[in-house]
Amino acid sequence: MFMIKRRELMLGVLALSTFPKVVLSDQSNTNHMMRSQLLGSNEAPIKIKEFFSLTCGHCANFHKNTLPKLKDKYIDKGKIQLELIDYPLDRLAVIAAALARSLPTSEGYIKAVDILLEKQKQWAYSNKPLEELYSIAKLFGVSSKKFDEITKNIPLMQDIIDRMEKESKSFNVESTPTFIINNEHKISGALSFKEFETRLLKLVKAKNS
């Protein structure tokens, strides 16, 4: 029930005039913007999908406190590959995800996500969130005109939501952050590094036993 209501809400947001119904000429092909966003080696034996929202406080907590340790111990050493999957919880999260995906390189997306989650309270809880979001966008060389185009890029936002729906249905994702391990196992919540590591290793050992 929650997922059905949420899908109707998100699709409704895109359909209503809340978003200016302007489609720019360079918005027709968003495939390059929707490329997979990966941290770690393709040869890593453990593949993790992280479903997160840029306006989710628990997601910000995970990226601030747990991910750096996971990256240092497992991702950077070729043991884990992490795929970041946008799972926007609200209209503002959709715009922020579109901003991150509009940057020209995968590194730009990753860095944008890091900064957006680090500065989440600055923009996501602001009385003028778009102004605050633009102040962050400027760190990546995004002009006022480009930012305006991004906030009107309905095809990209629709692609983000479509992919979210497809992936979440495949793995029954109901909250953020949620982690899918090797397309089989699920871990939910912003766990501490020790908690996350313990549950991860337990799942991996159970599979290999």
Buried (B, 14 or more C-beta within 10 A) or exposed (E): EEEEEBBEEBBEBBEEEEBEEEEEEEBEEBEEBBEEBBBBBEEBEBBBBBBBBBBBBBBBBBBBEBBEBBBEEBBEEEBBBBBBBBBBBBBBBBBBBBBBBBBEEBEBBBBBBBBBBEBBEBBBEBEEBBEBBBBBBEEBEBEEEBBBBBBBBBBBBBBBBEBBBEBBEEBEBEBBBBBBBEEEBBBBBBBEBEEBBEBBEEBBEEEEE
